[in-house]
Structure formats: C-alpha cells, structure tokens
Amino acid sequence: QLQLVESGGGLVQPGGSLILSCAASGFIFSNYNMGWYRQAPGKEREWVALIDSTGRITKYNDSVQGRFTISRNNNKNTVYLQMNNLNYDDTAVYYCSLQDGGTSVSFGQGTQVTVSS
C-alpha cells in the first residue's frame, strides 16, 4: 500500500529554518520523481519543489528559489525539504507528492508549517 508520511513541520520565527521529511513506502521509491507542494489558508495548493528519481535534477517555484532545497535519499526512501529564511508567506500545510508522468498522483497527509513572531 502506497504511503507518504510527512514530518518536521512546526512553528518558526521569520528568518528561521525547518527541515521537512517524507518517508515513502509501498512503491519503488528510486524509480519516481518526487515533489513538495503547499496549501496556505484560503489558497489553492501550489507546487514548491520537484526532484527527479536520481536526485540530480531539481526545480523550484520562484517564490522559494534560493531559500529551499529539495533532496532525497533513495536508500532510506525519504525526500527532504530544507527551508531557510522563512517568511510569513511560507505558512501553509506542506505535502509530499509522488510524481508520475509529470503529474502528482498521490499526496501525504501534510505537515503544518507556521511562520510567526
């Protein structure tokens, strides 16, 4: 059974950092591209970062470019999102996604990130 379980969210002050993790199971992790998405209150879910199956190719939403880093460990079936210099606009529920054919085919339950002073 496919599972994506996010962790690492929390409350952080502006300018702070967090590392999100997503533990994957139920599929051959190393065969698939993965991504992180987020949904802020009252807004549509938006993509944040994508990583190819090897971990060598990454892509970022302009809003997080230079502040966030996506990475993966195929030995641990885990994808990460390092978030630095967080600001109020980064407050959202963050979701890990399994990508297939350029589409998100599954999401985890999400982890809340709140940026507040």
C-alpha positions as CSV (number, residue, x, y, z in Angstrom):
1,Q,0.0,0.0,0.0
2,L,1.4,3.3,-1.1
3,Q,2.2,5.7,1.8
4,L,3.8,9.1,2.1
5,V,4.3,10.4,5.6
6,E,5.5,13.9,6.2
7,S,7.1,15.2,9.4
8,G,9.1,18.1,10.6
9,G,6.6,20.9,10.5
10,G,6.1,23.4,13.3
11,L,6.2,26.9,14.5
12,V,9.2,29.0,13.5
13,Q,10.0,32.7,13.6
14,P,10.6,34.8,10.5
15,G,14.1,34.2,9.2
16,G,14.2,30.7,10.8
17,S,14.7,27.3,9.2
18,L,13.0,23.9,9.2
19,I,13.7,20.6,7.6
20,L,10.7,18.6,6.4
21,S,10.9,14.8,5.7
22,C,8.7,12.5,3.8
23,A,9.0,8.7,4.3
24,A,7.7,6.8,1.4
25,S,6.7,3.1,1.2
26,G,4.6,0.8,-1.0
27,F,6.4,1.6,-4.3
28,I,9.9,1.5,-5.7
29,F,10.9,4.9,-4.5
30,S,14.1,5.2,-6.6
31,N,12.0,4.9,-9.8
32,Y,10.0,8.0,-9.3
33,N,10.3,11.7,-9.3
34,M,9.1,13.3,-6.1
35,G,7.8,16.8,-5.1
36,W,6.7,19.1,-2.3
37,Y,3.6,21.1,-2.5
38,R,1.9,23.5,-0.1
39,Q,-1.5,25.0,0.6
40,A,-2.0,28.2,2.5
41,P,-5.3,29.1,4.1
42,G,-7.8,30.2,1.5
43,K,-5.4,29.4,-1.4
44,E,-5.0,26.7,-4.0
45,R,-2.3,24.1,-3.4
46,E,0.8,25.0,-5.3
47,W,4.0,23.2,-6.1
48,V,7.1,24.1,-4.2
49,A,9.9,21.9,-5.4
50,L,10.5,18.8,-7.6
51,I,13.3,16.3,-7.7
52,D,14.0,13.6,-10.3
53,S,14.4,9.9,-9.4
54,T,18.2,10.2,-9.2
55,G,18.3,13.3,-7.1
56,R,20.4,15.1,-9.7
57,I,17.7,17.4,-11.2
58,T,15.7,19.8,-9.1
59,K,13.2,22.5,-9.8
60,Y,11.8,25.3,-7.6
61,N,8.9,27.6,-7.6
62,D,10.2,31.2,-8.0
63,S,8.8,32.1,-4.5
64,V,11.3,29.7,-2.8
65,Q,14.2,29.6,-5.2
66,G,17.4,30.2,-3.2
67,R,15.8,29.6,0.1
68,F,14.5,26.0,-0.1
69,T,16.4,22.9,-1.1
70,I,14.8,19.6,-2.0
71,S,16.9,16.4,-1.7
72,R,16.3,12.6,-1.4
73,N,18.0,9.5,0.0
74,N,17.0,6.5,-2.1
75,N,18.5,4.2,0.4
76,K,16.1,5.5,3.1
77,N,13.1,6.1,0.8
78,T,12.9,9.6,2.0
79,V,12.6,13.0,0.4
80,Y,13.5,16.2,2.3
81,L,12.8,19.9,2.1
82,Q,15.3,22.2,3.7
83,M,13.6,25.6,4.3
84,N,15.7,28.6,5.2
85,N,14.9,32.3,5.7
86,L,11.3,31.5,6.2
87,N,8.7,34.3,5.9
88,Y,5.1,34.8,6.7
89,D,4.1,33.8,3.2
90,D,5.6,30.3,3.7
91,T,2.9,29.5,6.3
92,A,1.0,26.5,4.9
93,V,0.4,22.8,5.1
94,Y,3.2,21.1,3.2
95,Y,2.6,17.9,1.3
96,C,4.9,15.4,-0.2
97,S,3.9,14.1,-3.6
98,L,4.7,11.1,-5.8
99,Q,5.1,12.3,-9.4
100,D,4.3,10.1,-12.4
101,G,4.3,11.3,-16.0
102,G,4.7,14.9,-14.8
103,T,1.6,14.7,-12.6
104,S,1.2,14.4,-8.9
105,V,-0.5,11.0,-8.4
106,S,-0.5,10.8,-4.6
107,F,0.0,13.2,-1.6
108,G,0.7,12.6,2.0
109,Q,-1.4,13.8,4.9
110,G,0.6,17.0,5.2
111,T,2.6,18.8,7.9
112,Q,1.8,22.3,9.1
113,V,4.4,25.0,8.9
114,T,3.6,28.2,10.7
115,V,5.9,31.3,10.5
116,S,5.1,33.7,13.2
117,S,6.8,36.0,15.6
